[in-house]
Amino acid sequence: MNDESSPSDGVFSVRSRRASRQAIGFLMQQGIENRSCLSLAAGFVDESSLPLAECLEAATSVLSNTSRGRGALQYGTTQGDEGFRNSLLAHLARLEGRTVEQLGIGADRLVVTTGSQQLLALVADALFDPGDICLVAMPTYFVFLGVLDGVGARTIGVEADENGMRMDALAATLADLEQRGELDRVKLIYLVTDFENPSGACLADDRRSEVLRLAQQYSRRNPIYILEDAAYRELRYDGPSIPSIWSRPGGDERVILAMTFSKSFSPGVRTGFGVLPRPLMTPVCNLKGNLDFGSSQWNQALLTHVLKSGAYVAHLEQVKASYRTKRDALLRAADEFLADIPGVSWLRPEGGLYVWLSLPEHIETGFASPLFHTATRQHGVMYVPGELCYPTVNGQSRAHQMRLSFGVLPPDNLREGIRRLSGAIRDVLKSAEA
Ligand SMILES: Cc1ncc(COP(=O)(O)O)c(C=O)c1O
């Protein structure tokens, strides 16, 4: 990972040099160098449940209608196809358990993006000047930490537990920033509300209302926005769903709701969307115009078709059944192979793709640690080091955790992966004791 001040790359912008520090590239390289490894690291989705038949049917239908077909193969608008945005409103209403009218917004408040990742980057670009502050849960989605780094934002971590970001800790952080005269630099609170990547935690119902209240209470000259990243929202395997922060009274003015079809349908269609507070629509669309003046019309047409035909909802049920089986396989294997190791614990997620594992505090998991080396080189298993998911400032990082993902491997391999991981942890614990 490059040093920002390296003289050899002085021709490149500060922004490009900041981007070169991404951990994701290193992680993917590790995957390539250790091909015999079972990867509990990969964030890809399950291959076997990708919607081939649904996409074939949708493509045939779109192309057999001349005007729809031509529309799908033409340029569109920066904000996204209007028909698609109307389908998105119906989709959102279904998720919120409301009618479209009850949502209280029109399609003009939606922007279609190239994956939800693009929306996250656009929001960061629209809000942050260098030195502005973003508050995030510890741990959180490490790719967004890279985005924040890229725009020069200061990222401050807030303690979280199995119910997501702790509101007493958020209130204390905001009060502290107020005392230091820095409240006006706080632009955003970022939350992965459902089955957080990496922890699997779901932000509790009462905390969703409280975060909105705190954002309102501490907004002074500038509003403090909440970025509600609901990437895994539709992958719930147990328990009742929790209404979004966005849907609560006042949420519409304060919350940017980021949604995606990557996890529920296909990441290859690279389509997500945002519901934005009115003042953010123009800045976000202007920035997107500079990038691509509109996401793929073709992919929007495919999704419009599957949303309207019902194929999307039917497929989602299959996807969830497959992930539920995998999650259960990983958790069973953890009970079998890890439960007797002192100081090892993990969260049991009700959805999403990840299990968050903690080791005794003196056992580090990072790329340079004995455990990472032993796991990848001797036991043939790979994971995502937990420290990547913490902001790097103020020593907030923690080095004894890891993210295990159950999205890609079949159940038998998940069990074998955990068996290997258990071997690696036992080896490292033994040498730490020696
Ligand atoms: C929490 C979270 N948000 C957003 C994204 C971006 O996904 P996409 O751009 O495919 O919608 C991901 C991808 O893994 C994620 O884990």
Ligand as a Chemical Component Dictionary entry (heavy atoms), coordinates in Angstrom:
data_LIG
# 
_chem_comp.id                   LIG 
_chem_comp.type                 NON-POLYMER 
_chem_comp.pdbx_formal_charge   0 
_chem_comp.three_letter_code    LIG 
# 
loop_
_chem_comp_atom.comp_id 
_chem_comp_atom.atom_id 
_chem_comp_atom.alt_atom_id 
_chem_comp_atom.type_symbol 
_chem_comp_atom.charge 
_chem_comp_atom.model_Cartn_x 
_chem_comp_atom.model_Cartn_y 
_chem_comp_atom.model_Cartn_z 
_chem_comp_atom.pdbx_ordinal 
LIG C1 C1 C 0 -22.502 -2.795 3.010  1  
LIG C2 C2 C 0 -22.366 -2.705 1.521  2  
LIG N1 N1 N 0 -22.794 -1.611 0.897  3  
LIG C3 C3 C 0 -22.687 -1.470 -0.417 4  
LIG C4 C4 C 0 -22.101 -2.442 -1.204 5  
LIG C5 C5 C 0 -21.977 -2.188 -2.667 6  
LIG O1 O1 O 0 -22.574 -3.151 -3.450 7  
LIG P1 P1 P 0 -23.088 -2.894 -4.918 8  
LIG O2 O2 O 0 -22.312 -1.757 -5.499 9  
LIG O3 O3 O 0 -22.839 -4.148 -5.632 10 
LIG O4 O4 O 0 -24.527 -2.526 -4.802 11 
LIG C6 C6 C 0 -21.623 -3.614 -0.596 12 
LIG C7 C7 C 0 -20.969 -4.658 -1.396 13 
LIG O5 O5 O 0 -20.517 -5.655 -0.939 14 
LIG C8 C8 C 0 -21.749 -3.745 0.808  15 
LIG O6 O6 O 0 -21.317 -4.821 1.461  16 
# 
loop_
_chem_comp_bond.comp_id 
_chem_comp_bond.atom_id_1 
_chem_comp_bond.atom_id_2 
_chem_comp_bond.value_order 
_chem_comp_bond.pdbx_ordinal 
LIG C1 C2 SING 1  
LIG C2 N1 SING 2  
LIG C2 C8 DOUB 3  
LIG N1 C3 DOUB 4  
LIG C3 C4 SING 5  
LIG C4 C5 SING 6  
LIG C4 C6 DOUB 7  
LIG C5 O1 SING 8  
LIG O1 P1 SING 9  
LIG P1 O2 DOUB 10 
LIG P1 O3 SING 11 
LIG P1 O4 SING 12 
LIG C6 C7 SING 13 
LIG C6 C8 SING 14 
LIG C7 O5 DOUB 15 
LIG C8 O6 SING 16 
# 
